[in-house]
Amino acid sequence: MKLKSSKQRSISSTRWLQRQLTDPYVIKAQKIGYRSRAAFKLKELNDQFHFLKPGKNVLDLGAAPGGWLQIASECVKPDKTKAQLVGIDLLEINPLPYVTLIQGDFYEEATIDAIRQALNGKADVVLSDMAPSTIGHQSTDHIRMMGLCEAAWALAQEVLIPHGAFVMKLFQGGMEGEILKKLKPRFDKIKHVKPPASRKESSEIYLVALGFKG
Ligand SMILES: C[S@@+](CC[C@H](N)C(=O)[O-])C[C@H]1O[C@@H](n2cnc3c(N)ncnc32)[C@H](O)[C@@H]1O
């Protein structure tokens, strides 16, 4: 499908639109009813490492528009009494059954307090797909992403149960080594994974850490 150029549309947004219209993951997500193509990344990670299971309590950081929450929900099957599923983002997320949603900045103490309250205890799995809005200046984007990763890891250490799992998005290009050094002694197994649904041209990569040592 070729898009007609429009005077109102910039070259980069025409390219983005062109890519969205032809991307097989976008088309598949629309067909199934997933809110984002990112849903397939979590599905592929979980198919490989099996950290999402029925009854698990899951915290999803940077959850909007909700694709990861949909996958987590399919796997943990939350209900009123057992598994808890909590999602937070700067942006509003449309409701999902038995999922607690928090809108707020993860850097603010009030948001962290709301998460602690919603979790009502500990989490078996902490997921973070958080990413800053990039400006294209590599070292600035890198520092911003590093800040989010550090903050996600700080909370994960507090809320994860022993043997829990932590899955987090990173940018490739130096960051992986630093984070790995901190996390390695705290987990039984750590892997860096680029799931097939992650675009080749994107520098994102996922860290999957299993068996939290507490
Ligand atoms: C790649 S998107 C997440 C997509 C999501 N996993 C899904 O499947 O629909 C990254 C998200 O991180 C969120 N984010 C970035 N900085 C944040 C912050 N300081 N606090 C909370 N959320 C943040 C953004 O608002 C954005 O929605």
The ligand as an SDF file (V2000), in Angstrom:
LIG
                    3D

 27 29  0  0  0  0  0  0  0  0999 V2000
    6.4490    1.4040   24.7460 C   0  0  0  0  0  0  0  0  0  0  0  0
    5.1970    2.1790   25.7040 S   0  0  0  0  0  0  0  0  0  0  0  0
    4.5110    0.8200   26.5700 C   0  0  0  0  0  0  0  0  0  0  0  0
    3.6360   -0.0720   25.7290 C   0  0  0  0  0  0  0  0  0  0  0  0
    2.9150   -1.1120   26.5800 C   0  0  0  0  0  0  0  0  0  0  0  0
    3.8340   -2.0900   27.1330 N   0  0  0  0  0  0  0  0  0  0  0  0
    1.8700   -1.8630   25.7820 C   0  0  0  0  0  0  0  0  0  0  0  0
    2.0350   -3.0500   25.5470 O   0  0  0  0  0  0  0  0  0  0  0  0
    0.8530   -1.2670   25.4070 O   0  0  0  0  0  0  0  0  0  0  0  0
    6.1360    2.9930   26.9340 C   0  0  0  0  0  0  0  0  0  0  0  0
    5.3220    3.7080   27.9850 C   0  0  0  0  0  0  0  0  0  0  0  0
    6.1720    4.2100   29.0150 O   0  0  0  0  0  0  0  0  0  0  0  0
    5.4850    5.3010   29.6140 C   0  0  0  0  0  0  0  0  0  0  0  0
    6.3670    6.1060   30.4490 N   0  0  0  0  0  0  0  0  0  0  0  0
    7.4830    6.7810   30.0970 C   0  0  0  0  0  0  0  0  0  0  0  0
    7.9720    7.4830   31.1480 N   0  0  0  0  0  0  0  0  0  0  0  0
    7.1560    7.2400   32.2020 C   0  0  0  0  0  0  0  0  0  0  0  0
    7.1270    7.6890   33.5640 C   0  0  0  0  0  0  0  0  0  0  0  0
    8.0370    8.5370   34.0490 N   0  0  0  0  0  0  0  0  0  0  0  0
    6.1320    7.2630   34.3600 N   0  0  0  0  0  0  0  0  0  0  0  0
    5.1770    6.4000   33.8720 C   0  0  0  0  0  0  0  0  0  0  0  0
    5.1510    5.9470   32.6030 N   0  0  0  0  0  0  0  0  0  0  0  0
    6.1240    6.3600   31.7690 C   0  0  0  0  0  0  0  0  0  0  0  0
    4.9720    6.0670   28.3950 C   0  0  0  0  0  0  0  0  0  0  0  0
    3.9160    6.9260   28.7480 O   0  0  0  0  0  0  0  0  0  0  0  0
    4.5550    4.9260   27.4590 C   0  0  0  0  0  0  0  0  0  0  0  0
    3.1830    4.6940   27.5030 O   0  0  0  0  0  0  0  0  0  0  0  0
  1  2  1  0
  2  3  1  0
  2 10  1  0
  3  4  1  0
  4  5  1  0
  5  6  1  0
  5  7  1  0
  7  8  2  0
  7  9  1  0
 10 11  1  0
 11 12  1  0
 11 26  1  0
 12 13  1  0
 13 14  1  0
 13 24  1  0
 14 15  1  0
 14 23  1  0
 15 16  2  0
 16 17  1  0
 17 18  1  0
 17 23  2  0
 18 19  1  0
 18 20  2  0
 20 21  1  0
 21 22  2  0
 22 23  1  0
 24 25  1  0
 24 26  1  0
 26 27  1  0
M  CHG  2   2   1   9  -1
M  END
$$$$
